[in-house]
Amino acid sequence: MLAMTIPASTANLGPGFDSIGMALDRYLHVDVERGDSWSFHCDNPGLENLGPNNLIYQAAAFTAKHLETSLLPCRVSMKNDIPLSKGFGSSAAAIVAGIEIACYCADRTVSQKEKVRIGSLFEGHPDNVAPSIYGGLIVGAHRDHRTDIIHVSEPKVELVALIPPEILETKKARGILPKQLQFKQAIQTSALSNVMTAAILADNWSLAGELMMEDLYHQPYRKHLIPHWSDIMNFVKDHRFSYGAALSGAGPTVLCFVEQGSGKRFAKEVQRRFPYYQAEVARPATVGTALSVVQA
């Protein structure tokens, strides 16, 4: 039996749209055994009756085709701690699970780099699958012919997630984005992304957080979907412990970046100010997907 633990992820960090993501300490746990036919079981509400063509299976089939190998039927059991459709990379965690299942079925050793490439080909961008595979923070670029990443193993930051009661489907959040940007606007946002990335690599989270809030790629178009967005941004700007905030993935969760050790205090204060949201402390998951083969 193969047992795996896959961390959640946040992505689209400010102007790092489709490029910068971080693994978070929420997890998808998956046990896999070879069987006579495919079956999927999960006790979590809303996931009890997964059909045979679910995202995990789709990713496994895609990976098997990429590896030019067969996909043997398996019994898959799951326990999920990652909020669904909240901007925590639950879909990417499922994709990573599918990739690992295909590698297990084929008895193939596949590098993390190649797994990121497969996941990026499947999903279209690396900023969720790569953190879930590597852990830590990832800066990535995906093109048809190759996928490149830089890995920051231990981001020195703490996080507070503001999670609203409603969900937001990624398809809807992507559908409101513009088809193109003005050249001047694209240059400005590219420059912001460059400096934000350099600030992260230099552990200058104060500057990185500030630049997250100046994004022009996606947050200006999605903010009307997020209750109290402007008030939250003003609260974060003025708070002594906070570096900045950004949409987590496509939303609707707002992720606040704060000084290490201040998460609990910040969470209490922001929860009082915005009771509509559930404020939860989160930390970067420095370990990516963990695999173990268990003898039945």
C-alpha positions in Angstrom: 0.0 0.0 0.0 1.1 3.5 -0.8 0.4 6.2 1.8 0.8 9.9 0.9 0.4 13.2 2.6 0.0 16.2 0.4 0.1 19.8 1.7 -2.4 22.5 0.6 -1.1 25.5 -1.3 -1.8 29.2 -1.8 -1.0 30.7 -5.2 -1.3 33.8 -7.4 0.5 35.8 -4.7 -0.3 39.3 -5.7 1.5 40.1 -9.0 2.9 36.6 -8.9 -0.1 35.4 -10.9 0.1 31.8 -12.1 3.8 31.9 -10.9 4.3 32.2 -7.2 2.8 29.8 -4.6 3.4 28.5 -1.1 2.7 25.2 0.6 0.4 25.4 3.7 -0.1 23.3 6.7 -3.4 21.7 5.7 -3.3 18.2 4.2 -4.8 15.6 1.9 -4.1 12.1 3.2 -4.4 9.3 0.6 -3.9 5.5 0.9 -3.7 3.5 -2.3 -3.9 -0.2 -2.9 -3.9 -2.1 -6.1 -7.3 -3.7 -6.7 -9.5 -5.5 -9.3 -11.4 -2.3 -10.1 -11.2 1.5 -9.4 -12.8 2.7 -6.2 -12.6 6.0 -4.3 -13.7 6.5 -0.7 -13.6 9.7 1.4 -15.4 10.4 4.7 -15.4 14.1 4.3 -18.8 15.8 3.7 -19.4 16.4 0.0 -16.8 13.8 -1.0 -18.5 10.6 0.0 -19.6 9.6 -3.5 -16.7 10.4 -5.8 -17.4 9.1 -9.2 -14.8 7.0 -11.2 -13.9 10.0 -13.4 -12.9 12.3 -10.6 -9.9 14.7 -10.7 -7.5 12.2 -9.0 -8.3 9.6 -11.6 -8.0 12.1 -14.5 -4.6 13.2 -13.3 -3.5 9.6 -12.9 -4.6 8.8 -16.4 -2.9 11.9 -17.8 0.3 10.9 -16.0 0.2 7.3 -17.2 -0.2 8.6 -20.8 2.7 11.0 -20.3 4.9 8.2 -18.9 3.7 5.9 -21.7 2.7 3.2 -19.2 -0.5 1.4 -18.2 -2.7 2.5 -15.3 -3.7 -0.4 -13.1 -6.9 -0.2 -11.0 -6.6 0.9 -7.4 -8.6 1.3 -4.3 -8.1 4.9 -3.0 -9.1 6.0 0.5 -8.8 9.7 1.5 -9.0 12.0 4.4 -9.0 15.7 3.5 -8.2 18.7 5.7 -7.9 21.2 2.9 -11.0 23.5 2.5 -12.7 23.0 -0.9 -13.1 25.9 -3.4 -11.6 28.3 -0.9 -8.3 29.1 -2.6 -6.2 26.5 -0.8 -5.2 24.4 -3.8 -7.5 21.4 -3.1 -7.6 20.6 -6.8 -3.8 20.7 -7.1 -3.5 18.4 -4.1 -5.8 16.0 -5.9 -3.7 16.3 -9.1 -0.5 15.5 -7.2 -2.3 12.5 -5.7 -3.1 11.3 -9.2 0.4 11.8 -10.4 1.8 9.7 -7.5 -0.8 7.0 -8.1 0.3 6.6 -11.7 4.0 6.5 -10.7 3.1 3.8 -8.1 1.1 1.7 -10.6 4.0 1.9 -13.1 6.6 1.2 -10.4 8.5 4.2 -11.8 10.8 6.6 -9.9 10.0 10.0 -11.2 11.8 13.1 -10.0 10.1 16.0 -8.3 11.0 18.2 -11.2 9.3 15.9 -13.7 6.2 15.6 -11.4 5.9 19.4 -11.4 6.2 19.4 -15.2 3.4 16.8 -15.5 1.2 18.7 -13.0 1.8 22.0 -14.9 0.9 20.4 -18.2 -2.3 19.1 -16.7 -3.3 22.3 -14.8 -1.7 24.9 -17.0 0.5 26.6 -14.3 3.0 25.5 -11.6 2.2 27.7 -8.6 -0.1 25.2 -6.9 1.2 21.8 -7.8 4.9 22.7 -7.3 4.5 23.9 -3.7 2.4 20.8 -2.9 5.2 18.6 -4.3 8.3 20.5 -2.9 6.9 22.3 0.1 8.0 25.8 0.9 7.6 28.6 -1.6 7.9 28.2 -5.4 8.5 30.8 -8.1 7.7 29.2 -11.4 7.3 29.7 -15.1 5.4 27.3 -17.4 5.5 27.1 -21.1 4.5 24.5 -23.6 8.1 23.3 -24.0 9.4 23.4 -20.4 8.6 24.4 -16.8 11.2 26.1 -14.6 11.0 26.7 -10.8 13.0 28.3 -8.0 12.4 26.7 -4.6 12.5 28.6 -1.3 12.5 25.8 1.4 11.6 27.8 4.5 9.8 31.1 4.0 10.2 33.2 7.2 6.7 34.4 7.6 3.4 33.4 9.3 0.0 33.6 7.8 -3.6 34.3 8.8 -6.3 33.1 6.5 -9.6 35.0 6.4 -12.0 32.3 5.1 -15.6 33.4 4.2 -18.6 31.1 4.4 -19.2 31.0 0.6 -17.1 29.1 -2.0 -15.8 30.5 -5.2 -15.2 28.2 -8.2 -11.9 28.9 -10.0 -13.7 28.8 -13.3 -15.9 31.7 -12.3 -12.9 33.7 -10.8 -10.9 33.2 -14.0 -13.9 34.1 -16.2 -13.9 37.7 -15.0 -10.3 38.4 -15.9 -9.5 40.5 -19.0 -8.4 38.8 -22.2 -5.4 41.3 -22.4 -3.7 44.1 -20.6 -2.5 47.5 -21.9 1.2 47.3 -22.6 2.0 50.0 -20.0 0.0 48.2 -17.3 1.7 44.9 -18.1 5.1 46.5 -17.8 4.2 48.0 -14.4 2.8 44.8 -13.0 5.8 42.8 -14.3 8.1 45.2 -12.5 6.1 44.8 -9.3 6.3 41.1 -9.6 10.1 41.2 -10.2 10.7 43.3 -7.1 8.3 41.3 -5.0 10.1 38.1 -5.9 13.5 39.6 -5.1 12.1 40.8 -1.8 10.8 37.3 -0.9 14.2 35.8 -1.8 15.9 38.5 0.4 13.5 37.7 3.3 12.2 41.3 3.0 8.6 40.4 3.7 7.6 43.9 4.6 8.3 45.0 1.0 7.0 41.8 -0.5 3.7 42.2 1.4 3.3 45.8 0.3 3.8 44.9 -3.3 1.3 42.0 -3.1 -1.4 44.6 -2.5 -0.4 46.6 -5.6 -1.1 43.8 -8.1 -2.7 44.8 -11.4 -3.0 41.3 -12.9 -6.0 39.8 -11.2 -7.0 41.3 -7.8 -8.5 44.5 -9.2 -10.9 42.3 -11.3 -11.8 39.8 -8.5 -12.0 42.1 -5.5 -15.7 42.8 -6.0 -16.3 39.1 -5.3 -14.7 39.4 -1.9 -16.8 40.9 0.9 -15.1 43.9 2.7 -12.1 43.7 0.5 -11.1 47.4 0.7 -11.7 47.5 4.5 -9.5 44.4 5.0 -6.7 45.9 2.9 -6.8 49.1 5.0 -6.8 47.1 8.2 -3.8 45.1 7.0 -1.9 48.2 5.9 -2.3 49.8 9.3 -1.7 46.8 11.5 1.7 46.7 13.3 2.2 43.0 12.8 1.2 42.6 9.2 3.3 42.7 6.1 0.5 42.6 3.5 -2.3 40.5 2.1 -3.4 38.9 -1.1 -6.1 36.7 -2.5 -5.3 33.0 -1.9 -5.4 31.4 -5.3 -8.5 32.5 -7.0 -10.2 33.4 -3.7 -12.4 33.8 -1.8 -10.0 33.4 1.1 -7.8 36.5 1.9 -4.3 35.5 3.1 -2.6 37.9 5.5 1.2 37.7 5.8 2.4 38.6 9.3 5.5 38.5 11.5 6.5 35.1 12.8 5.0 34.5 16.2 2.2 37.1 15.8 -0.3 35.0 14.0 -2.6 34.2 17.0 -2.8 37.8 18.1 -3.4 39.1 14.6 -6.1 36.4 14.0 -8.0 37.5 17.2 -7.9 41.1 16.2 -8.9 40.6 12.6 -11.6 38.2 13.6 -13.1 40.8 15.9 -13.0 43.4 13.1 -14.4 41.1 10.4 -16.7 38.6 12.0 -18.1 37.5 8.6 -14.8 35.7 8.1 -13.2 32.8 10.0 -9.7 33.8 10.9 -7.2 30.8 11.0 -3.5 30.8 11.6 -1.5 29.0 9.0 2.1 28.3 8.4 4.3 27.4 5.4 4.5 23.6 5.0 8.3 23.2 4.6 7.9 19.5 3.6 6.1 18.7 0.4 4.4 15.4 -0.6 5.5 12.7 1.8 5.3 9.0 0.5 5.6 5.8 2.4 5.1 2.2 1.2 3.3 0.2 3.9 3.3 -3.6 3.8 -0.3 -4.9 4.0 
